[in-house]
Amino acid sequence: MPNKNAYFAMALADPLREALSTVALQLADEASHLASSEGRSSSADTGRSAAEEMAAGGDGSSQLFDPVETRGLHMTAFFAGEHLASLDVAALAGLHRSLQAATRASVQPCRLEFRGLQLFPPGKHNLVVAVFQASDGLRELQHTVKRLALAAGIADSDSVRRQQRHPGAQQQQQEVGNVELSGHWVPHVTLGKVKAPKASVGEVGRRLIQACTATLVADQGYLRDGPHGVDRLLLLGAIPRRKWCDWETLSIGGGGNPGDI
């Protein structure tokens, strides 16, 4: 089934995307080691290995972690869903003009600083994400994108507030530390999905993150050496066909190399 959802995202510089892809592959490698280690101890009750028990998800796959491909790594600024495609020609063109003006007028540095790996979202804990701290300029831009999208008639997904109402949200906020979840945008990039039963998905995810952290510190200094610049706003997913707009022109402050900001 084709993806009908559209979302505005912050452009990630190629070196940052590649570094995140390496981390995703490291997580997958740690998952293989975990499955192999657990596979040596069989379950007394079922005769199945602990790894088989953990990985016996709904799809029957024995893979504990499914990494996102490099080209699929992104940081969502605003999720438009199917609403963007429903806008009429005038509203769509108006939104494009407003976003183009807003990105060009942005003069504050738009930067990201890596804060670590976390399980997400609260309650489900089935995704491993790289969490970032955004600069004031980037947070202001994200707020503007959301405001303009809502003004154009795109409904808010309300995902942040729904996550905050979940019983596990308070604990997740404490785990994230200085990255706020309460009603705020959480700058993050999903690295992959933990494929384990609901009862053990959190445990498996935490073990993968713990195992990957030491390697991350040793081999991925680039992530922590930031800040990493963002130079464009992107429209990803289902691009509206009703009215052609050049969504590649949403350069922040007139453009520039994101790695040099």
MARVEXRO-974856 format. One record per residue (C-alpha): x negated, y, z negated. Coordinates in pm, whole numbers, padded with zeros to 5 digits, always signed. Each point is the difference from the previous one (the first is absolute). Layout:
BEGIN
XYZ
...
END
This chain:
BEGIN
+00000+00000+00000
-00152+00337+00102
-00083+00246-00273
+00250+00289+00007
-00153+00192-00290
-00206+00316+00042
-00228+00160-00256
-00230+00299-00023
-00348-00092-00117
-00327+00169-00091
-00271-00077+00256
-00285-00204-00146
-00352+00054+00132
-00143-00306+00176
-00273-00060-00263
+00260+00007-00277
+00232-00235+00191
-00287-00241+00065
-00108+00007-00366
+00357-00078-00109
+00020-00281+00254
-00317-00148-00148
+00158+00008-00345
+00314-00171+00135
-00215-00277+00147
-00188-00029-00330
+00331-00050-00178
+00091-00273+00249
-00340-00162-00059
+00050+00013-00377
+00343-00158+00051
-00162-00289+00188
-00252-00047-00282
+00282+00009-00255
+00201-00258+00191
-00306-00222+00034
-00085+00032-00370
+00353-00067-00117
+00031-00282+00248
-00251-00201-00200
+00235-00015-00296
+00319-00189+00068
+00334+00066-00166
+00082-00276-00249
+00374+00049+00046
+00032+00013+00375
-00322-00147+00134
-00056+00320+00195
-00298+00225-00052
+00044+00329-00184
-00087+00182+00322
+00273-00190+00183
+00244+00096-00273
-00100+00367+00022
+00001+00014+00377
+00322-00192+00056
+00185+00313+00103
+00319+00027+00197
-00175-00041+00334
-00177-00318-00102
-00341+00151+00071
-00302-00098-00208
-00161+00340+00058
-00013+00202-00321
-00067+00339+00160
+00100+00137+00339
-00220+00301+00089
+00125+00289+00214
-00186+00031+00331
-00230+00300+00039
+00229+00172+00249
+00294-00039-00237
-00160+00177-00296
+00176+00330-00066
+00102+00245-00272
+00368+00089+00017
+00087+00363-00064
+00375-00032+00061
+00206-00304+00097
+00264+00099+00255
+00141-00347+00063
+00245-00011+00290
+00126+00354-00069
-00256+00172+00224
+00133-00178+00308
+00353+00118-00081
-00088+00371+00017
+00134+00188+00301
-00238+00162+00248
+00015+00345-00158
-00062-00129-00354
-00287-00222+00111
-00170+00281+00193
+00052+00237-00292
-00156-00245-00244
-00301-00044+00227
-00050+00377+00028
+00031+00043-00376
-00248-00277-00076
-00243+00133+00259
+00015+00347-00155
-00034-00137-00352
-00305-00213+00075
-00173+00281+00190
+00071+00244-00282
-00148-00231-00264
-00327+00160-00114
-00074-00183-00326
-00234-00301+00020
+00195-00321+00052
-00204-00267-00172
+00031-00340-00162
-00202-00155-00282
+00008-00376-00052
+00126-00103-00343
+00007-00380+00019
+00216-00300+00085
+00344-00056-00148
+00298-00230+00030
+00308+00164+00147
+00292+00066-00015
+00104-00003-00367
+00181-00318-00089
-00079-00196+00317
-00381+00034-00013
-00035-00189+00330
-00215+00255+00184
-00361+00098-00060
-00050+00368+00074
-00293+00239-00001
+00108+00299-00210
-00132+00350+00068
+00013+00338-00168
+00108+00266+00247
-00126+00357-00003
+00247+00280-00069
-00004+00090+00370
+00097-00351+00106
+00274-00025-00263
+00138+00334+00116
+00001-00123+00360
+00180-00321-00094
+00261+00201-00189
+00047+00223+00305
+00040-00301+00231
+00267-00142-00228
+00181+00334-00031
+00007+00052+00378
+00116-00355+00065
+00284+00033-00249
+00098+00336+00148
+00017-00163+00345
+00253-00252-00128
-00222-00300-00075
+00118-00175-00315
-00246-00053-00283
-00084-00367-00057
-00010+00078-00376
-00262-00272-00037
-00203+00184-00266
+00298+00054-00226
+00124-00357+00050
-00343-00129-00093
-00009+00227-00305
+00333-00141-00124
-00136-00354+00009
-00078-00145-00347
-00363-00060+00103
-00062+00356+00114
-00126+00135-00334
-00262-00274-00029
-00106+00057+00361
-00039+00374-00065
-00231-00078-00293
-00204-00236+00221
-00040+00259+00273
-00119+00254-00255
-00026+00354+00133
+00207-00073+00310
+00356+00098-00085
+00296-00210+00109
+00284+00195-00159
+00170+00175+00290
-00328+00059+00182
-00158-00121+00321
-00255-00274-00072
-00274+00016+00266
-00082-00363+00076
-00090-00238+00279
+00143-00352-00004
-00281-00251+00052
+00206-00317+00004
+00262-00219-00157
-00043-00252-00281
+00180-00314+00112
+00094-00181-00318
+00324-00087-00181
+00166+00281-00190
-00100-00146-00337
-00373+00001+00080
-00042+00277+00259
-00115+00256-00258
-00255-00236-00153
-00140-00097+00340
-00020+00365+00107
-00181+00108-00315
-00251-00282+00037
-00070+00098+00360
-00052+00365-00093
-00224-00090-00293
-00211-00230+00216
-00026+00259+00278
-00086+00298-00222
-00361-00100-00067
-00065-00050+00371
+00180+00325+00075
-00229+00197-00230
-00311-00161+00145
+00080+00001+00372
+00254+00274+00060
-00163+00310-00147
+00136+00197+00294
+00351-00022-00143
-00106+00144-00334
-00239+00254+00149
+00289+00212+00141
+00186+00222+00024
+00131-00117+00335
+00154+00255+00233
+00336-00018+00176
+00027+00203+00320
+00334-00100+00153
+00355-00103-00069
+00113-00302+00202
+00336-00140+00102
-00014-00380-00011
+00250-00277+00058
+00299+00058+00226
-00062+00318+00202
+00328+00172+00103
+00067-00021+00375
+00289+00244+00011
-00234+00297+00023
-00372-00019+00084
-00218+00188-00248
-00376-00004-00021
-00039-00143-00349
-00378-00012+00052
-00021+00378-00040
+00067+00010-00376
-00355+00102-00088
-00060+00145-00344
-00141+00353+00012
-00066-00026+00373
-00186-00332+00002
-00349-00119-00087
-00180-00321-00079
+00158-00164-00308
-00333-00144-00101
-00156+00345-00016
+00260+00184-00204
END
